[in-house]
Amino acid sequence: TKVISNAVVSQPDGQGAMVQFEAAAPADKVVAHYKEQAKAAGFAIELEMNTNGTMMIAGQRKSDGSSLSVTATPGDMTSGQIIIGSKKG
């Protein structure tokens, strides 16, 4: 996996990060990996989509209100995006 870009956003009510990456693995394997990692970190997966091969999961961690989404699009290399946000307080 190769990170293409990352960004961190901080606002008075919370913060978030977005990472864009490329992976040699197929989109379904990429999403399955991050789904397993998210569950292990306490996230409840609330949405799973597959639209023309682009796969997405999204969920929340009730203990602290953090949200997570992972998207993977197939191609010569799978391109993906992870967004995670948390509330302050």
C-alpha positions as CSV (number, residue, x, y, z in Angstrom):
1,T,0.0,0.0,0.0
2,K,1.2,3.5,-0.9
3,V,-0.1,6.7,0.7
4,I,-0.8,9.3,-2.0
5,S,-1.9,12.1,0.3
6,N,-3.2,12.9,3.7
7,A,-5.0,15.8,5.3
8,V,-5.9,16.7,8.9
9,V,-8.7,19.1,9.7
10,S,-9.2,20.6,13.1
11,Q,-12.4,22.6,14.1
12,P,-13.7,23.8,17.4
13,D,-16.1,20.9,17.7
14,G,-13.8,18.1,16.5
15,Q,-11.1,16.9,14.2
16,G,-10.7,14.6,11.2
17,A,-8.2,13.0,8.9
18,M,-8.3,11.8,5.3
19,V,-5.8,9.5,3.7
20,Q,-5.8,8.6,0.0
21,F,-3.8,5.5,-1.0
22,E,-3.1,2.9,-3.7
23,A,-2.9,-0.8,-3.1
24,A,-2.1,-3.8,-5.3
25,A,-4.8,-5.9,-3.6
26,P,-8.4,-5.9,-5.1
27,A,-11.0,-3.5,-3.7
28,D,-12.9,-6.2,-1.9
29,K,-9.8,-7.4,0.0
30,V,-8.8,-3.8,0.9
31,V,-12.3,-3.1,2.3
32,A,-12.4,-6.4,4.1
33,H,-9.1,-5.6,5.8
34,Y,-10.2,-2.2,7.0
35,K,-13.5,-3.5,8.1
36,E,-11.8,-6.1,10.3
37,Q,-9.5,-3.4,11.7
38,A,-12.4,-1.0,12.4
39,K,-14.4,-3.7,14.2
40,A,-11.3,-4.5,16.4
41,A,-11.0,-0.8,17.2
42,G,-14.6,-0.7,18.4
43,F,-16.4,0.7,15.3
44,A,-19.9,-0.7,14.5
45,I,-20.2,-0.9,10.7
46,E,-23.5,0.7,9.7
47,L,-23.2,0.9,5.9
48,E,-21.8,-1.4,3.3
49,M,-22.1,-0.5,-0.4
50,N,-20.9,-1.8,-3.8
51,T,-21.6,0.5,-6.7
52,N,-20.1,-0.7,-10.0
53,G,-17.1,-2.2,-8.2
54,T,-16.4,0.7,-5.9
55,M,-16.8,-0.5,-2.4
56,M,-17.5,1.5,0.8
57,I,-18.0,0.9,4.5
58,A,-18.9,3.4,7.1
59,G,-19.4,3.2,10.8
60,Q,-19.3,4.8,14.3
61,R,-17.7,4.1,17.6
62,K,-20.3,4.8,20.2
63,S,-17.7,5.1,23.1
64,D,-16.4,8.4,21.8
65,G,-18.6,9.3,18.8
66,S,-15.8,8.8,16.2
67,S,-16.9,8.1,12.6
68,L,-15.1,6.2,9.9
69,S,-15.5,5.6,6.2
70,V,-13.4,3.5,3.8
71,T,-13.8,3.6,0.0
72,A,-11.9,1.4,-2.5
73,T,-12.2,1.7,-6.3
74,P,-10.7,-1.0,-8.6
75,G,-8.3,-0.3,-11.4
76,D,-4.7,-1.2,-12.3
77,M,-4.1,-0.4,-8.7
78,T,-6.9,-0.1,-6.2
79,S,-7.4,3.5,-5.2
80,G,-8.8,4.1,-1.7
81,Q,-9.7,6.7,0.8
82,I,-10.0,6.5,4.6
83,I,-11.8,9.3,6.5
84,I,-12.0,9.3,10.3
85,G,-13.4,12.0,12.5
86,S,-13.9,12.6,16.2
87,K,-15.8,15.1,18.3
88,K,-14.1,17.1,21.0
89,G,-15.5,17.1,24.5
